Amino acid sequence: MPGIDECLLEVMKLPGARGAAVVDWTSGLALGTIGESPNGDHEATAAETAEVARMAAEQPAFTRLSPADGGHPAAEAPGPPVEDVIVTTHDGYHMLRFVETAFDSSVFLHLWLNRSEGNLALARMRLGELAERLVLA
């Protein structure tokens, strides 16, 4: 089971990976970073992406099950209510993958991919695998 540094090294092996971070979305602090940052400052990027993660994770529209499932809060379902958030830009993809932890599950992986070199489907699958194996100590 990889720790933060090992996880980030694995993420950077993905085709088109430009930069990555493990971020606490409640505080906006980067727990680890690697590669480039979209704005040149990993800490600022962590704070900005934490806002997006927090907004998605706290919105009832995203945290409820479908009416077919009885509309019960996702807190009753296994895992975090939101799995990931994908933001596309003219030249890249930003993936925020929530990590389920034994404590408060307020951590996500942020991957910045080059749009012309990256494979969004592969990156999403790989981030999911890494998020499941990530060990936070």
Rosetta constraint file for C-alpha pairs under 8 A:
AtomPair CA 1 CA 133 HARMONIC 5.34 0.50
AtomPair CA 1 CA 134 HARMONIC 6.13 0.50
AtomPair CA 1 CA 135 HARMONIC 6.20 0.50
AtomPair CA 2 CA 6 HARMONIC 5.35 0.50
AtomPair CA 2 CA 7 HARMONIC 5.62 0.50
AtomPair CA 2 CA 133 HARMONIC 6.48 0.50
AtomPair CA 2 CA 134 HARMONIC 5.34 0.50
AtomPair CA 2 CA 135 HARMONIC 5.90 0.50
AtomPair CA 3 CA 7 HARMONIC 5.98 0.50
AtomPair CA 3 CA 134 HARMONIC 5.74 0.50
AtomPair CA 3 CA 135 HARMONIC 4.90 0.50
AtomPair CA 3 CA 136 HARMONIC 6.19 0.50
AtomPair CA 3 CA 137 HARMONIC 7.70 0.50
AtomPair CA 4 CA 8 HARMONIC 6.17 0.50
AtomPair CA 4 CA 22 HARMONIC 7.09 0.50
AtomPair CA 4 CA 31 HARMONIC 7.75 0.50
AtomPair CA 4 CA 32 HARMONIC 6.46 0.50
AtomPair CA 4 CA 134 HARMONIC 6.87 0.50
AtomPair CA 4 CA 135 HARMONIC 7.08 0.50
AtomPair CA 4 CA 136 HARMONIC 6.83 0.50
AtomPair CA 5 CA 9 HARMONIC 6.26 0.50
AtomPair CA 5 CA 32 HARMONIC 6.85 0.50
AtomPair CA 6 CA 10 HARMONIC 6.28 0.50
AtomPair CA 7 CA 11 HARMONIC 6.23 0.50
AtomPair CA 7 CA 130 HARMONIC 6.58 0.50
AtomPair CA 7 CA 134 HARMONIC 6.68 0.50
AtomPair CA 8 CA 12 HARMONIC 6.30 0.50
AtomPair CA 8 CA 20 HARMONIC 6.46 0.50
AtomPair CA 8 CA 21 HARMONIC 6.89 0.50
AtomPair CA 8 CA 22 HARMONIC 7.81 0.50
AtomPair CA 8 CA 32 HARMONIC 7.77 0.50
AtomPair CA 8 CA 33 HARMONIC 7.16 0.50
AtomPair CA 8 CA 34 HARMONIC 6.50 0.50
AtomPair CA 9 CA 13 HARMONIC 6.83 0.50
AtomPair CA 9 CA 34 HARMONIC 7.57 0.50
AtomPair CA 10 CA 14 HARMONIC 7.50 0.50
AtomPair CA 11 CA 17 HARMONIC 7.33 0.50
AtomPair CA 11 CA 20 HARMONIC 7.14 0.50
AtomPair CA 11 CA 111 HARMONIC 7.54 0.50
AtomPair CA 11 CA 126 HARMONIC 7.83 0.50
AtomPair CA 11 CA 127 HARMONIC 7.21 0.50
AtomPair CA 12 CA 17 HARMONIC 5.34 0.50
AtomPair CA 12 CA 18 HARMONIC 7.25 0.50
AtomPair CA 12 CA 19 HARMONIC 6.92 0.50
AtomPair CA 12 CA 20 HARMONIC 7.19 0.50
AtomPair CA 12 CA 34 HARMONIC 7.82 0.50
AtomPair CA 12 CA 35 HARMONIC 7.65 0.50
AtomPair CA 13 CA 17 HARMONIC 7.02 0.50
AtomPair CA 14 CA 118 HARMONIC 7.54 0.50
AtomPair CA 14 CA 123 HARMONIC 6.68 0.50
AtomPair CA 15 CA 117 HARMONIC 6.19 0.50
AtomPair CA 15 CA 118 HARMONIC 5.11 0.50
AtomPair CA 15 CA 119 HARMONIC 6.77 0.50
AtomPair CA 16 CA 113 HARMONIC 5.22 0.50
AtomPair CA 16 CA 114 HARMONIC 4.84 0.50
AtomPair CA 16 CA 115 HARMONIC 7.27 0.50
AtomPair CA 16 CA 116 HARMONIC 7.56 0.50
AtomPair CA 16 CA 117 HARMONIC 4.55 0.50
AtomPair CA 16 CA 118 HARMONIC 4.09 0.50
AtomPair CA 16 CA 119 HARMONIC 7.45 0.50
AtomPair CA 17 CA 111 HARMONIC 7.11 0.50
AtomPair CA 17 CA 112 HARMONIC 6.08 0.50
AtomPair CA 17 CA 113 HARMONIC 4.57 0.50
AtomPair CA 17 CA 114 HARMONIC 6.32 0.50
AtomPair CA 17 CA 118 HARMONIC 6.79 0.50
AtomPair CA 18 CA 35 HARMONIC 5.94 0.50
AtomPair CA 18 CA 36 HARMONIC 5.64 0.50
AtomPair CA 18 CA 37 HARMONIC 7.71 0.50
AtomPair CA 18 CA 111 HARMONIC 7.78 0.50
AtomPair CA 18 CA 112 HARMONIC 5.56 0.50
AtomPair CA 18 CA 113 HARMONIC 5.52 0.50
AtomPair CA 18 CA 114 HARMONIC 6.42 0.50
AtomPair CA 19 CA 33 HARMONIC 7.59 0.50
AtomPair CA 19 CA 34 HARMONIC 5.63 0.50
AtomPair CA 19 CA 35 HARMONIC 4.17 0.50
AtomPair CA 19 CA 36 HARMONIC 4.59 0.50
AtomPair CA 19 CA 37 HARMONIC 5.91 0.50
AtomPair CA 19 CA 111 HARMONIC 6.09 0.50
AtomPair CA 19 CA 112 HARMONIC 5.24 0.50
AtomPair CA 19 CA 113 HARMONIC 7.33 0.50
AtomPair CA 20 CA 33 HARMONIC 5.77 0.50
AtomPair CA 20 CA 34 HARMONIC 5.42 0.50
AtomPair CA 20 CA 35 HARMONIC 6.48 0.50
AtomPair CA 20 CA 36 HARMONIC 7.65 0.50
AtomPair CA 20 CA 37 HARMONIC 7.80 0.50
AtomPair CA 20 CA 109 HARMONIC 7.21 0.50
AtomPair CA 20 CA 110 HARMONIC 5.34 0.50
AtomPair CA 20 CA 111 HARMONIC 4.46 0.50
AtomPair CA 20 CA 112 HARMONIC 6.07 0.50
AtomPair CA 21 CA 30 HARMONIC 6.52 0.50
AtomPair CA 21 CA 31 HARMONIC 7.32 0.50
AtomPair CA 21 CA 32 HARMONIC 5.48 0.50
AtomPair CA 21 CA 33 HARMONIC 4.22 0.50
AtomPair CA 21 CA 34 HARMONIC 6.37 0.50
AtomPair CA 21 CA 42 HARMONIC 7.98 0.50
AtomPair CA 21 CA 46 HARMONIC 7.49 0.50
AtomPair CA 21 CA 109 HARMONIC 5.81 0.50
AtomPair CA 21 CA 110 HARMONIC 5.11 0.50
AtomPair CA 21 CA 111 HARMONIC 6.74 0.50
AtomPair CA 22 CA 30 HARMONIC 5.86 0.50
AtomPair CA 22 CA 31 HARMONIC 5.36 0.50
AtomPair CA 22 CA 32 HARMONIC 5.27 0.50
AtomPair CA 22 CA 33 HARMONIC 6.56 0.50
AtomPair CA 22 CA 107 HARMONIC 6.90 0.50
AtomPair CA 22 CA 108 HARMONIC 5.79 0.50
AtomPair CA 22 CA 109 HARMONIC 4.63 0.50
AtomPair CA 22 CA 110 HARMONIC 6.26 0.50
AtomPair CA 23 CA 28 HARMONIC 6.51 0.50
AtomPair CA 23 CA 29 HARMONIC 5.74 0.50
AtomPair CA 23 CA 30 HARMONIC 4.40 0.50
AtomPair CA 23 CA 31 HARMONIC 5.48 0.50
AtomPair CA 23 CA 32 HARMONIC 7.25 0.50
AtomPair CA 23 CA 46 HARMONIC 6.11 0.50
AtomPair CA 23 CA 50 HARMONIC 7.11 0.50
AtomPair CA 23 CA 107 HARMONIC 5.53 0.50
AtomPair CA 23 CA 108 HARMONIC 5.45 0.50
AtomPair CA 23 CA 109 HARMONIC 6.38 0.50
AtomPair CA 23 CA 110 HARMONIC 7.29 0.50
AtomPair CA 24 CA 28 HARMONIC 5.52 0.50
AtomPair CA 24 CA 29 HARMONIC 5.52 0.50
AtomPair CA 24 CA 30 HARMONIC 6.46 0.50
AtomPair CA 24 CA 31 HARMONIC 6.93 0.50
AtomPair CA 24 CA 50 HARMONIC 7.14 0.50
AtomPair CA 24 CA 106 HARMONIC 5.60 0.50
AtomPair CA 24 CA 107 HARMONIC 4.43 0.50
AtomPair CA 24 CA 108 HARMONIC 6.58 0.50
AtomPair CA 25 CA 29 HARMONIC 7.31 0.50
AtomPair CA 25 CA 47 HARMONIC 7.87 0.50
AtomPair CA 25 CA 49 HARMONIC 7.92 0.50
AtomPair CA 25 CA 50 HARMONIC 4.43 0.50
AtomPair CA 25 CA 51 HARMONIC 7.18 0.50
AtomPair CA 25 CA 53 HARMONIC 6.35 0.50
AtomPair CA 25 CA 54 HARMONIC 6.06 0.50
AtomPair CA 25 CA 106 HARMONIC 5.56 0.50
AtomPair CA 25 CA 107 HARMONIC 5.81 0.50
AtomPair CA 25 CA 108 HARMONIC 6.99 0.50
AtomPair CA 26 CA 50 HARMONIC 7.14 0.50
AtomPair CA 26 CA 54 HARMONIC 7.04 0.50
AtomPair CA 26 CA 106 HARMONIC 6.21 0.50
AtomPair CA 27 CA 47 HARMONIC 7.75 0.50
AtomPair CA 27 CA 50 HARMONIC 7.73 0.50
AtomPair CA 28 CA 46 HARMONIC 5.67 0.50
AtomPair CA 28 CA 47 HARMONIC 4.20 0.50
AtomPair CA 28 CA 48 HARMONIC 7.48 0.50
AtomPair CA 28 CA 49 HARMONIC 7.75 0.50
AtomPair CA 28 CA 50 HARMONIC 5.09 0.50
AtomPair CA 28 CA 51 HARMONIC 7.49 0.50
AtomPair CA 29 CA 43 HARMONIC 6.70 0.50
AtomPair CA 29 CA 46 HARMONIC 6.03 0.50
AtomPair CA 29 CA 47 HARMONIC 6.35 0.50
AtomPair CA 30 CA 42 HARMONIC 7.42 0.50
AtomPair CA 30 CA 43 HARMONIC 6.13 0.50
AtomPair CA 30 CA 46 HARMONIC 5.51 0.50
AtomPair CA 30 CA 47 HARMONIC 7.89 0.50
AtomPair CA 33 CA 42 HARMONIC 6.91 0.50
AtomPair CA 36 CA 40 HARMONIC 6.88 0.50
AtomPair CA 36 CA 42 HARMONIC 7.88 0.50
AtomPair CA 37 CA 41 HARMONIC 5.84 0.50
AtomPair CA 37 CA 42 HARMONIC 5.43 0.50
AtomPair CA 37 CA 45 HARMONIC 6.83 0.50
AtomPair CA 37 CA 112 HARMONIC 7.96 0.50
AtomPair CA 38 CA 45 HARMONIC 7.17 0.50
AtomPair CA 38 CA 112 HARMONIC 7.71 0.50
AtomPair CA 39 CA 44 HARMONIC 7.80 0.50
AtomPair CA 39 CA 45 HARMONIC 6.83 0.50
AtomPair CA 41 CA 45 HARMONIC 6.21 0.50
AtomPair CA 42 CA 46 HARMONIC 6.05 0.50
AtomPair CA 43 CA 47 HARMONIC 6.33 0.50
AtomPair CA 44 CA 48 HARMONIC 6.17 0.50
AtomPair CA 45 CA 49 HARMONIC 5.99 0.50
AtomPair CA 46 CA 50 HARMONIC 5.93 0.50
AtomPair CA 47 CA 51 HARMONIC 6.53 0.50
AtomPair CA 48 CA 52 HARMONIC 6.89 0.50
AtomPair CA 49 CA 53 HARMONIC 6.21 0.50
AtomPair CA 49 CA 96 HARMONIC 7.87 0.50
AtomPair CA 49 CA 110 HARMONIC 7.75 0.50
AtomPair CA 50 CA 54 HARMONIC 5.87 0.50
AtomPair CA 51 CA 55 HARMONIC 6.06 0.50
AtomPair CA 52 CA 56 HARMONIC 6.27 0.50
AtomPair CA 53 CA 57 HARMONIC 6.00 0.50
AtomPair CA 53 CA 85 HARMONIC 7.36 0.50
AtomPair CA 53 CA 96 HARMONIC 7.09 0.50
AtomPair CA 53 CA 108 HARMONIC 7.95 0.50
AtomPair CA 54 CA 58 HARMONIC 5.96 0.50
AtomPair CA 55 CA 59 HARMONIC 6.22 0.50
AtomPair CA 56 CA 62 HARMONIC 6.66 0.50
AtomPair CA 56 CA 82 HARMONIC 7.27 0.50
AtomPair CA 56 CA 85 HARMONIC 7.64 0.50
AtomPair CA 57 CA 62 HARMONIC 7.03 0.50
AtomPair CA 57 CA 63 HARMONIC 6.84 0.50
AtomPair CA 57 CA 81 HARMONIC 6.90 0.50
AtomPair CA 57 CA 82 HARMONIC 5.96 0.50
AtomPair CA 58 CA 62 HARMONIC 7.77 0.50
AtomPair CA 58 CA 63 HARMONIC 7.12 0.50
AtomPair CA 59 CA 63 HARMONIC 6.29 0.50
AtomPair CA 60 CA 64 HARMONIC 6.02 0.50
AtomPair CA 62 CA 81 HARMONIC 7.24 0.50
AtomPair CA 62 CA 82 HARMONIC 6.68 0.50
AtomPair CA 63 CA 73 HARMONIC 6.32 0.50
AtomPair CA 63 CA 74 HARMONIC 5.33 0.50
AtomPair CA 63 CA 75 HARMONIC 7.67 0.50
AtomPair CA 63 CA 81 HARMONIC 5.08 0.50
AtomPair CA 63 CA 82 HARMONIC 6.63 0.50
AtomPair CA 64 CA 71 HARMONIC 5.96 0.50
AtomPair CA 64 CA 72 HARMONIC 6.07 0.50
AtomPair CA 64 CA 73 HARMONIC 4.62 0.50
AtomPair CA 64 CA 74 HARMONIC 5.04 0.50
AtomPair CA 64 CA 81 HARMONIC 7.56 0.50
AtomPair CA 65 CA 69 HARMONIC 5.95 0.50
AtomPair CA 65 CA 70 HARMONIC 7.14 0.50
AtomPair CA 65 CA 71 HARMONIC 4.83 0.50
AtomPair CA 65 CA 72 HARMONIC 5.74 0.50
AtomPair CA 65 CA 73 HARMONIC 6.24 0.50
AtomPair CA 65 CA 74 HARMONIC 5.85 0.50
AtomPair CA 66 CA 70 HARMONIC 6.74 0.50
AtomPair CA 66 CA 71 HARMONIC 5.20 0.50
AtomPair CA 66 CA 72 HARMONIC 7.99 0.50
AtomPair CA 67 CA 71 HARMONIC 4.57 0.50
AtomPair CA 72 CA 76 HARMONIC 7.13 0.50
AtomPair CA 73 CA 77 HARMONIC 7.54 0.50
AtomPair CA 74 CA 78 HARMONIC 7.78 0.50
AtomPair CA 74 CA 80 HARMONIC 7.69 0.50
AtomPair CA 74 CA 81 HARMONIC 5.15 0.50
AtomPair CA 75 CA 79 HARMONIC 7.94 0.50
AtomPair CA 75 CA 80 HARMONIC 7.35 0.50
AtomPair CA 75 CA 81 HARMONIC 6.43 0.50
AtomPair CA 77 CA 81 HARMONIC 7.59 0.50
AtomPair CA 79 CA 100 HARMONIC 6.20 0.50
AtomPair CA 80 CA 98 HARMONIC 7.11 0.50
AtomPair CA 80 CA 99 HARMONIC 7.65 0.50
AtomPair CA 80 CA 100 HARMONIC 6.17 0.50
AtomPair CA 80 CA 105 HARMONIC 7.27 0.50
AtomPair CA 82 CA 98 HARMONIC 7.06 0.50
AtomPair CA 83 CA 97 HARMONIC 6.07 0.50
AtomPair CA 83 CA 98 HARMONIC 5.55 0.50
AtomPair CA 84 CA 95 HARMONIC 6.93 0.50
AtomPair CA 84 CA 96 HARMONIC 5.33 0.50
AtomPair CA 84 CA 97 HARMONIC 4.31 0.50
AtomPair CA 84 CA 98 HARMONIC 5.82 0.50
AtomPair CA 85 CA 95 HARMONIC 5.81 0.50
AtomPair CA 85 CA 96 HARMONIC 5.05 0.50
AtomPair CA 85 CA 97 HARMONIC 6.62 0.50
AtomPair CA 86 CA 93 HARMONIC 6.90 0.50
AtomPair CA 86 CA 94 HARMONIC 5.68 0.50
AtomPair CA 86 CA 95 HARMONIC 4.63 0.50
AtomPair CA 86 CA 96 HARMONIC 6.41 0.50
AtomPair CA 87 CA 93 HARMONIC 5.79 0.50
AtomPair CA 87 CA 94 HARMONIC 5.08 0.50
AtomPair CA 87 CA 95 HARMONIC 6.54 0.50
AtomPair CA 88 CA 92 HARMONIC 6.03 0.50
AtomPair CA 88 CA 93 HARMONIC 4.59 0.50
AtomPair CA 88 CA 94 HARMONIC 6.36 0.50
AtomPair CA 89 CA 93 HARMONIC 6.14 0.50
AtomPair CA 90 CA 115 HARMONIC 7.72 0.50
AtomPair CA 91 CA 114 HARMONIC 6.25 0.50
AtomPair CA 91 CA 115 HARMONIC 5.14 0.50
AtomPair CA 91 CA 116 HARMONIC 7.21 0.50
AtomPair CA 92 CA 112 HARMONIC 6.92 0.50
AtomPair CA 92 CA 113 HARMONIC 5.40 0.50
AtomPair CA 92 CA 114 HARMONIC 4.57 0.50
AtomPair CA 92 CA 115 HARMONIC 4.10 0.50
AtomPair CA 92 CA 116 HARMONIC 7.63 0.50
AtomPair CA 93 CA 111 HARMONIC 7.92 0.50
AtomPair CA 93 CA 112 HARMONIC 5.81 0.50
AtomPair CA 93 CA 113 HARMONIC 5.05 0.50
AtomPair CA 93 CA 114 HARMONIC 6.60 0.50
AtomPair CA 93 CA 115 HARMONIC 6.02 0.50
AtomPair CA 93 CA 120 HARMONIC 7.60 0.50
AtomPair CA 94 CA 110 HARMONIC 6.87 0.50
AtomPair CA 94 CA 111 HARMONIC 5.70 0.50
AtomPair CA 94 CA 112 HARMONIC 4.71 0.50
AtomPair CA 94 CA 113 HARMONIC 6.41 0.50
AtomPair CA 95 CA 109 HARMONIC 7.68 0.50
AtomPair CA 95 CA 110 HARMONIC 5.55 0.50
AtomPair CA 95 CA 111 HARMONIC 5.13 0.50
AtomPair CA 95 CA 112 HARMONIC 6.60 0.50
AtomPair CA 95 CA 124 HARMONIC 7.57 0.50
AtomPair CA 96 CA 108 HARMONIC 6.12 0.50
AtomPair CA 96 CA 109 HARMONIC 5.51 0.50
AtomPair CA 96 CA 110 HARMONIC 4.58 0.50
AtomPair CA 96 CA 111 HARMONIC 6.64 0.50
AtomPair CA 97 CA 108 HARMONIC 5.21 0.50
AtomPair CA 97 CA 109 HARMONIC 5.01 0.50
AtomPair CA 97 CA 110 HARMONIC 6.54 0.50
AtomPair CA 97 CA 127 HARMONIC 6.70 0.50
AtomPair CA 97 CA 128 HARMONIC 6.96 0.50
AtomPair CA 97 CA 131 HARMONIC 7.22 0.50
AtomPair CA 98 CA 105 HARMONIC 7.72 0.50
AtomPair CA 98 CA 106 HARMONIC 7.68 0.50
AtomPair CA 98 CA 107 HARMONIC 6.10 0.50
AtomPair CA 98 CA 108 HARMONIC 4.16 0.50
AtomPair CA 98 CA 109 HARMONIC 6.41 0.50
AtomPair CA 98 CA 131 HARMONIC 7.27 0.50
AtomPair CA 99 CA 105 HARMONIC 6.20 0.50
AtomPair CA 99 CA 106 HARMONIC 7.45 0.50
AtomPair CA 99 CA 107 HARMONIC 5.53 0.50
AtomPair CA 99 CA 108 HARMONIC 5.22 0.50
AtomPair CA 99 CA 109 HARMONIC 7.17 0.50
AtomPair CA 99 CA 131 HARMONIC 5.20 0.50
AtomPair CA 99 CA 132 HARMONIC 6.92 0.50
AtomPair CA 99 CA 134 HARMONIC 7.85 0.50
AtomPair CA 100 CA 105 HARMONIC 4.91 0.50
AtomPair CA 100 CA 106 HARMONIC 7.91 0.50
AtomPair CA 100 CA 107 HARMONIC 7.62 0.50
AtomPair CA 100 CA 131 HARMONIC 7.48 0.50
AtomPair CA 100 CA 132 HARMONIC 7.24 0.50
AtomPair CA 101 CA 105 HARMONIC 4.70 0.50
AtomPair CA 101 CA 106 HARMONIC 7.92 0.50
AtomPair CA 101 CA 107 HARMONIC 7.95 0.50
AtomPair CA 101 CA 136 HARMONIC 7.82 0.50
AtomPair CA 109 CA 127 HARMONIC 7.61 0.50
AtomPair CA 109 CA 131 HARMONIC 7.36 0.50
AtomPair CA 113 CA 117 HARMONIC 7.75 0.50
AtomPair CA 113 CA 118 HARMONIC 5.67 0.50
AtomPair CA 114 CA 118 HARMONIC 5.43 0.50
AtomPair CA 115 CA 119 HARMONIC 7.83 0.50
AtomPair CA 118 CA 123 HARMONIC 7.72 0.50
AtomPair CA 119 CA 123 HARMONIC 6.06 0.50
AtomPair CA 120 CA 124 HARMONIC 6.05 0.50
AtomPair CA 121 CA 125 HARMONIC 6.30 0.50
AtomPair CA 122 CA 126 HARMONIC 6.08 0.50
AtomPair CA 123 CA 127 HARMONIC 5.91 0.50
AtomPair CA 124 CA 128 HARMONIC 6.19 0.50
AtomPair CA 125 CA 129 HARMONIC 6.42 0.50
AtomPair CA 126 CA 130 HARMONIC 6.20 0.50
AtomPair CA 127 CA 131 HARMONIC 5.93 0.50
AtomPair CA 128 CA 132 HARMONIC 6.33 0.50
AtomPair CA 129 CA 133 HARMONIC 6.51 0.50
AtomPair CA 130 CA 134 HARMONIC 5.84 0.50
